[in-house]
């Protein structure tokens, strides 16, 4: 063409001069050489000639590609929490004995305080403030009788004990008896009560003053009660 004595011929592929058996063996060799060695042994891939054809079969396409190190995903390891271990310490038996005694003493103290509080409250309900006690009795004064008994009041007035008698209920003939003076903490709230009994066998009822566990007797002379001399 164009009068060129040496026309340029297209390059002839080297595969064209190969027999079918050699071509099949060469294709197998090409597939093996085209797969990077890093996928097989971890080394650098083999250099491929530019004029060699790359033909991959279905097996090579199904081989998974290794992800680069920067793209690897790792499952986080859950944090393991170690619980502290509790060690029980055994105490000597005397420790338990002391604890039991302490609890018994504390219980007794609480019961005592509760008893004092309850007694004080009960006295407030019954005797008021100041502590006051009243009673009627027939003692033979001012011609008293069952219809007109004598009336008595006992007072704890700031630790001073007073007994007031209204013979036959007549306030115009009232008699005041001076009792003892109480000493000690809480004595100003001590109730004072009265009773009547023949302490000498004289046939007359004497006046008995009750101050807690203490008794004070006022003798009956027929018209009034005689205050003890030691007051």
C-alpha positions in Angstrom: 0.0 0.0 0.0 1.0 3.6 -0.7 4.0 2.2 -2.5 5.8 1.3 0.7 8.1 -1.6 0.0 8.1 -2.6 3.6 4.6 -2.4 5.0 4.2 -2.4 8.7 2.6 -5.7 9.8 0.6 -6.0 12.9 2.3 -7.8 15.7 1.6 -11.4 15.8 0.7 -12.8 19.1 3.0 -15.5 20.4 -0.1 -17.5 21.3 -1.0 -17.9 17.6 1.9 -20.3 16.9 1.1 -22.5 19.9 -0.7 -25.8 19.7 -4.0 -26.2 21.6 -2.3 -28.3 24.4 0.5 -25.7 24.8 -2.0 -22.9 24.8 -4.0 -24.5 27.6 -0.9 -25.1 29.7 0.2 -21.5 29.1 -3.2 -20.2 30.2 -2.9 -22.2 33.4 0.6 -20.8 33.9 -0.6 -17.3 33.2 -3.4 -17.6 35.8 -1.0 -18.8 38.4 1.5 -16.0 37.7 -1.1 -13.2 37.5 -2.4 -13.9 41.0 -0.2 -11.9 43.4 2.0 -14.1 45.6 0.9 -12.0 48.6 -2.4 -13.9 48.5 -0.5 -17.2 48.6 2.6 -16.8 50.7 2.4 -13.2 51.8 5.4 -12.1 49.6 5.4 -9.4 46.9 3.3 -10.1 43.8 5.0 -11.5 40.6 5.8 -9.1 37.8 3.5 -9.6 34.8 4.6 -8.9 31.3 2.5 -6.3 29.5 1.8 -8.5 26.5 0.6 -11.4 28.6 -3.1 -11.8 28.9 -4.8 -12.2 32.3 -7.5 -14.8 32.3 -9.1 -15.7 35.6 -11.5 -18.7 35.9 -14.4 -19.0 38.4 -12.2 -20.4 41.1 -9.9 -17.4 41.2 -12.9 -15.0 41.2 -14.3 -16.9 44.3 -11.2 -16.6 46.3 -11.8 -13.8 48.9 -9.4 -10.9 48.9 -7.4 -10.2 52.0 -8.4 -6.8 53.6 -5.6 -4.4 54.3 -4.5 -4.1 57.9 -6.0 -0.6 58.3 -9.4 -2.0 57.3 -9.5 -4.9 59.7 -12.2 -4.9 62.4 -11.6 -6.4 65.8 -14.2 -7.4 68.3 -13.8 -5.5 71.6 -13.0 -7.6 74.5 -15.6 -7.1 77.3 -14.2 -5.7 80.5 -14.1 -8.2 83.2 -15.0 -6.8 86.6 -13.5 -8.5 89.6 -15.6 -8.4 92.7 -13.8 -7.9 95.9 -13.7 -10.9 98.2 -15.1 -10.6 101.7 -13.3 -12.4 104.4 -15.2 -13.2 107.5 -13.3 -12.7 110.7 -14.1 -14.9 113.6 -14.1 -13.2 117.0 -13.4 -14.7 120.4 -16.4 -15.9 122.3 -15.9 -13.4 125.0 -16.7 -10.7 122.5 -20.1 -12.2 122.0 -20.6 -12.5 125.8 -19.7 -8.8 126.2 -22.0 -7.8 123.4 -24.9 -9.8 125.0 -24.2 -8.1 128.4 -24.2 -4.7 126.8 -27.5 -5.3 125.0 -29.0 -6.6 128.3 -27.8 -3.5 130.2 -29.1 -1.2 127.4 -32.5 -2.9 127.4 -32.7 -2.7 131.2 -31.8 1.0 131.0 -34.4 1.7 128.4 -37.1 -0.2 130.4 -36.2 1.8 133.5 -36.5 5.1 131.7 -39.8 4.0 130.1 -41.1 3.0 133.6 -40.2 6.4 135.1 -41.8 8.2 132.2 -45.0 6.1 132.5 -45.2 6.5 136.3 -44.8 10.3 135.9 -47.5 10.4 133.2 -49.9 8.3 135.2 -49.4 10.5 138.3 -50.1 13.6 136.1 -53.4 12.0 135.1 -54.5 11.1 138.6 -53.0 13.7 140.9 -52.4 16.7 138.7 -49.8 19.5 139.4 -49.2 20.1 142.2 -49.9 16.6 143.4 -53.3 16.6 145.1 -55.2 13.8 146.8 -58.8 14.0 148.3 -60.8 11.6 150.4 -63.8 11.5 152.7 -63.8 9.7 156.1 -65.8 9.6 159.4 -63.2 10.2 162.1 -65.4 11.6 165.0 -64.6 15.3 164.5 -67.3 18.0 164.6 -70.0 15.3 164.9 -69.3 14.0 161.4 -71.2 10.9 160.2 -71.8 9.0 157.0 -74.2 11.7 155.7 -71.7 14.4 156.6 -68.2 13.0 156.5 -65.1 15.0 157.0 -63.2 15.9 153.9 -59.4 15.7 153.6 -56.9 17.1 151.0 -53.3 16.2 150.8 -50.9 18.4 148.9 -47.3 18.2 147.8 -46.7 21.9 147.3 -43.0 22.3 146.1 -41.9 19.5 148.4 -43.9 20.8 151.4 -46.5 18.3 152.5 -49.8 19.8 153.7 -53.0 18.1 154.9 -56.2 20.1 155.1 -59.2 18.8 157.1 -62.8 20.1 156.8 -64.5 18.5 159.8 -68.0 17.3 158.8 -67.4 19.2 155.6 -67.4 22.6 157.3 -64.8 24.9 155.7 -65.2 27.4 158.6 -63.5 24.9 160.9 -60.8 23.8 158.5 -57.6 22.5 160.1 -54.2 22.5 158.4 -51.6 19.9 159.3 -48.0 20.4 158.4 -46.2 17.4 157.1 -42.5 16.7 156.4 -40.5 18.5 153.7 -39.4 16.2 151.0 -35.7 16.2 149.8 -34.3 14.8 146.6 -34.6 14.9 142.9 -38.1 14.5 141.6 -39.7 14.7 145.0 -41.8 17.7 144.0 -43.8 15.3 141.8 -44.3 12.6 144.5 -48.0 11.9 145.1 -49.1 12.1 148.8 -52.0 9.9 149.8 -54.0 9.3 153.0 -55.6 6.4 154.8 -57.3 5.9 158.1 -56.9 3.1 160.6 -56.8 2.4 164.4 -53.0 2.1 164.9 -53.2 1.9 168.8 -56.4 0.0 169.4 -58.1 3.1 171.0 -61.3 2.8 168.9 -60.4 6.0 167.0 -59.1 6.2 163.4 -55.7 7.7 163.1 -54.5 9.6 160.0 -51.8 7.7 158.0 -49.8 9.8 155.5 -48.2 7.9 152.6 -45.1 9.3 151.0 -44.0 6.7 148.6 -42.7 3.9 150.8 -42.6 6.1 153.9 -45.5 6.3 156.4 -46.3 9.2 158.8 -49.0 8.7 161.4 -51.1 11.5 162.9 -52.8 10.3 166.1 -56.5 11.1 166.7 -57.3 12.8 170.1 -61.1 12.9 169.4 -61.3 16.5 168.1 -58.3 16.7 165.8 -55.1 14.9 164.7 -51.9 15.5 166.6 -48.9 16.3 164.4 -45.8 14.1 165.2 -43.3 15.9 167.3 -40.3 15.3 165.0 -41.7 17.7 162.4 
